[in-house]
């Protein structure tokens, strides 16, 4: 039997809201959860902490619903932030051009650490997908959303023969722009967030683990 989670929703709120905001709740909150299960399915480690390290790529993409993709309605020139930060095309080929944007995500785990900066594009020591020593098998990923939250998760298994300590986590997004009249497809991959765990998440040989990143919006 799998043990229940070790914190409640109220406990999560206390974790992700800073102590220096006693009388106000931020409009954006995010946290990371990690759960490790032994071979019998028992929960043997539960870890939760705020997610604090969003990169410039996340901030640039969040600008799209705020300011739009075009400078104004009479031009086909893109906003400077999505050109300069994301590297997207600065202009559609012609006034009748249109494009569709597709999104996908991945979560990568690592065994290293590094200082955070807005321009990070990779983990310090990514843990490869596989069954050899030092590798984790990335089994599946899932996403869910409500009107006020988005959750991304990944399940991994350790069959490497020894315990693996996970000390860092990153969320990556693949953005694919399918351009209609210009008959082209553009692919971009961005590191949206990077965090190190305050306590290493130890995955014994034969164990399963799930990692989830949750973004919550209000206001």
Backbone torsions as a table, in degrees:
resi	resn	phi	psi	omega
1	UNK	NA	136.7	179.9
2	UNK	-83.1	132.6	179.5
3	UNK	-70.2	151.9	178.7
4	UNK	-70.8	163.4	175.2
5	UNK	-58.8	151.4	-173.6
6	UNK	-92.0	-3.1	178.1
7	UNK	-134.1	155.8	177.9
8	UNK	-98.9	174.4	176.3
9	UNK	-60.5	-35.6	177.5
10	UNK	-65.6	-38.3	177.9
11	UNK	-65.3	-39.0	178.6
12	UNK	-60.6	-43.3	179.8
13	UNK	-59.2	-39.8	179.2
14	UNK	-65.7	-33.0	-178.4
15	UNK	-71.8	-41.5	-171.0
16	UNK	-92.7	-8.8	176.6
17	UNK	-101.1	119.1	-177.3
18	UNK	-59.6	150.3	179.9
19	UNK	-66.2	-22.9	-176.7
20	UNK	-82.8	8.1	175.5
21	UNK	-122.5	64.3	-172.3
22	UNK	-68.5	-27.8	-173.4
23	UNK	-114.4	9.4	179.1
24	UNK	-143.6	147.9	-178.2
25	UNK	-109.9	126.8	-179.3
26	UNK	-64.8	152.1	-178.6
27	UNK	-79.5	-12.6	177.7
28	UNK	-132.6	127.5	178.4
29	UNK	-136.3	150.4	179.5
30	UNK	-151.0	145.4	177.9
31	UNK	-148.4	162.9	-178.3
32	UNK	-120.1	133.5	174.9
33	UNK	-119.6	143.5	174.5
34	UNK	-134.8	133.6	178.7
35	UNK	-130.8	131.8	179.5
36	UNK	-117.3	131.3	-178.1
37	UNK	-118.7	138.2	177.4
38	UNK	-79.1	-175.6	-175.2
39	UNK	-62.4	-26.0	-179.7
40	UNK	-90.2	1.0	178.7
41	UNK	88.1	10.8	178.2
42	UNK	-82.1	138.4	176.8
43	UNK	-73.9	116.4	-175.3
44	UNK	-110.6	-14.4	174.0
45	UNK	-150.7	134.1	176.0
46	UNK	-131.0	128.6	-177.8
47	UNK	-135.5	137.2	176.0
48	UNK	-141.2	141.0	178.0
49	UNK	-157.0	158.5	176.3
50	UNK	-64.3	147.3	169.6
51	UNK	-97.6	120.2	-171.7
52	UNK	-119.7	-12.9	-164.5
53	UNK	-110.7	72.7	175.9
54	UNK	-83.6	136.2	-177.4
55	UNK	-87.2	174.1	178.3
56	UNK	-64.1	-23.9	-179.0
57	UNK	-70.5	-39.4	173.7
58	UNK	-63.0	-46.1	-178.2
59	UNK	-62.6	-38.3	179.9
60	UNK	-66.7	-42.8	179.9
61	UNK	-69.2	-31.7	176.4
62	UNK	-68.9	-17.3	177.5
63	UNK	-71.8	-21.4	-175.7
64	UNK	-61.6	-49.6	178.0
65	UNK	-69.6	-17.5	-178.8
66	UNK	-85.6	-44.8	-175.2
67	UNK	-118.7	-5.2	179.5
68	UNK	85.0	175.7	-178.5
69	UNK	-93.7	-23.5	-178.6
70	UNK	-107.0	151.2	179.7
71	UNK	-60.5	-43.8	174.2
72	UNK	-159.0	175.2	-174.0
73	UNK	-72.6	-10.6	-176.3
74	UNK	-103.9	6.8	-179.9
75	UNK	-135.9	157.0	176.4
76	UNK	-103.2	24.0	178.2
77	UNK	-90.5	136.2	-176.2
78	UNK	-79.5	158.5	173.9
79	UNK	-60.1	143.1	-176.6
80	UNK	-60.1	-36.3	-175.0
81	UNK	-66.2	-34.9	-179.1
82	UNK	-82.7	-16.6	173.8
83	UNK	-82.6	-49.5	-173.9
84	UNK	-73.8	-36.5	-177.3
85	UNK	-91.6	-46.9	-175.5
86	UNK	-89.9	-19.3	-179.4
87	UNK	77.0	17.7	178.3
88	UNK	-71.3	159.0	179.6
89	UNK	-55.6	140.9	-176.7
90	UNK	-81.1	-16.1	-176.1
91	UNK	-156.4	139.6	172.2
92	UNK	-70.1	155.8	-174.8
93	UNK	-65.8	-32.4	179.4
94	UNK	-157.4	171.3	-173.0
95	UNK	-65.1	-23.6	-178.2
96	UNK	-93.2	1.9	-177.2
97	UNK	-68.8	146.9	175.6
98	UNK	-142.9	160.6	-176.8
99	UNK	-146.4	149.0	172.2
100	UNK	-109.6	143.7	-179.2
101	UNK	-114.4	123.6	177.3
102	UNK	-109.4	145.9	-176.9
103	UNK	-125.4	145.2	169.7
104	UNK	-149.7	160.5	-175.9
105	UNK	-134.4	163.1	169.6
106	UNK	-148.2	154.8	174.7
107	UNK	-116.7	128.4	178.8
108	UNK	-116.5	141.8	179.9
109	UNK	-109.3	153.3	-178.2
110	UNK	-142.8	166.9	-178.5
111	UNK	-115.2	14.1	-179.3
112	UNK	-119.0	-160.8	175.0
113	UNK	-159.5	155.1	178.4
114	UNK	-157.8	158.6	176.9
115	UNK	-68.3	140.3	-179.7
116	UNK	-77.1	141.7	168.2
117	UNK	-144.0	157.2	-177.7
118	UNK	-62.7	-21.7	-173.7
119	UNK	-101.7	10.1	178.1
120	UNK	-57.2	140.8	179.3
121	UNK	-125.9	-1.7	-179.4
122	UNK	-156.6	166.0	173.6
123	UNK	-77.6	164.0	179.3
124	UNK	-70.7	-43.5	-178.2
125	UNK	-143.9	78.0	-178.2
126	UNK	-59.2	139.5	175.8
127	UNK	-87.9	118.7	-175.9
128	UNK	-69.5	161.0	174.9
129	UNK	-84.5	121.5	179.3
130	UNK	165.7	-169.9	-177.1
131	UNK	-120.1	3.9	-179.8
132	UNK	-80.7	167.9	178.0
133	UNK	-52.5	133.4	-180.0
134	UNK	81.5	5.0	-178.4
135	UNK	-113.6	152.1	173.4
136	UNK	-117.5	146.1	175.0
137	UNK	-89.6	114.3	179.2
138	UNK	-83.1	106.5	-170.5
139	UNK	-84.8	-51.6	-174.5
140	UNK	-157.8	159.8	174.5
141	UNK	-132.0	157.5	-178.4
142	UNK	-151.3	158.0	175.7
143	UNK	-140.1	151.2	175.7
144	UNK	-147.7	158.6	-179.1
145	UNK	-153.1	154.0	170.9
146	UNK	-124.1	-169.9	177.8
147	UNK	-68.6	-17.1	-175.0
148	UNK	-129.7	6.5	-178.1
149	UNK	-152.0	155.6	174.4
150	UNK	-131.7	130.4	177.9
151	UNK	-122.5	131.9	177.5
152	UNK	-120.4	135.4	-177.8
153	UNK	-142.1	159.0	176.7
154	UNK	-142.6	145.1	176.7
155	UNK	-115.1	133.2	-179.7
156	UNK	-129.7	158.5	176.3
157	UNK	-130.8	144.3	177.9
158	UNK	-106.4	109.6	174.3
159	UNK	-125.1	31.3	-175.1
160	UNK	-83.6	-14.3	-178.9
161	UNK	101.9	-8.6	-179.9
162	UNK	-150.8	160.8	178.7
163	UNK	-64.9	140.2	177.0
164	UNK	-119.5	128.1	178.0
165	UNK	-96.9	122.0	177.0
166	UNK	-95.6	121.6	-175.8
167	UNK	-118.5	-8.3	-179.5
168	UNK	-146.4	155.7	-178.5
169	UNK	-146.3	141.2	177.8
170	UNK	-137.4	144.2	172.8
171	UNK	-105.5	129.2	178.8
172	UNK	-113.2	145.0	174.8
173	UNK	-124.4	135.5	171.1
174	UNK	-101.7	124.1	178.8
175	UNK	-112.6	121.4	-179.6
176	UNK	-116.4	122.7	178.5
177	UNK	-106.7	119.0	178.7
178	UNK	-103.1	111.9	-175.1
179	UNK	-94.0	121.4	-174.0
180	UNK	-67.4	-74.6	-171.9
181	UNK	-72.1	-20.0	179.4
182	UNK	-91.5	-0.7	171.7
183	UNK	54.7	52.3	-178.3
184	UNK	-145.2	154.9	175.7
185	UNK	-127.4	130.5	179.9
186	UNK	-113.6	134.2	179.0
187	UNK	-118.9	133.6	179.5
188	UNK	-134.4	139.9	177.3
189	UNK	-123.6	128.5	-175.3
190	UNK	-130.4	142.5	168.3
191	UNK	-84.8	112.1	-176.1
192	UNK	-85.4	-34.1	-179.2
193	UNK	-149.2	150.3	177.1
194	UNK	-141.6	126.2	178.8
195	UNK	-139.7	147.7	170.0
196	UNK	-103.6	146.2	-179.6
197	UNK	-78.4	137.4	177.4
198	UNK	-66.9	-27.7	172.8
199	UNK	-133.5	130.9	-178.3
200	UNK	-58.5	140.7	174.8
201	UNK	-93.3	109.7	-175.0
202	UNK	-94.3	123.4	-179.1
203	UNK	-112.2	105.4	179.8
204	UNK	-66.7	161.6	176.0
205	UNK	-59.6	132.8	-179.5
206	UNK	88.7	-6.1	-176.4
207	UNK	-89.7	159.1	172.3
208	UNK	-108.1	152.7	176.0
209	UNK	-145.5	144.6	173.9
210	UNK	-119.8	140.9	177.8
211	UNK	-126.1	131.3	-177.5
212	UNK	-132.4	136.8	175.3
213	UNK	-114.4	126.5	-178.3
214	UNK	-121.8	129.1	175.7
215	UNK	-111.8	129.9	-178.3
216	UNK	-123.5	136.7	-178.2
217	UNK	-123.5	147.0	174.9
218	UNK	-151.9	168.9	178.2
219	UNK	92.6	NA	NA
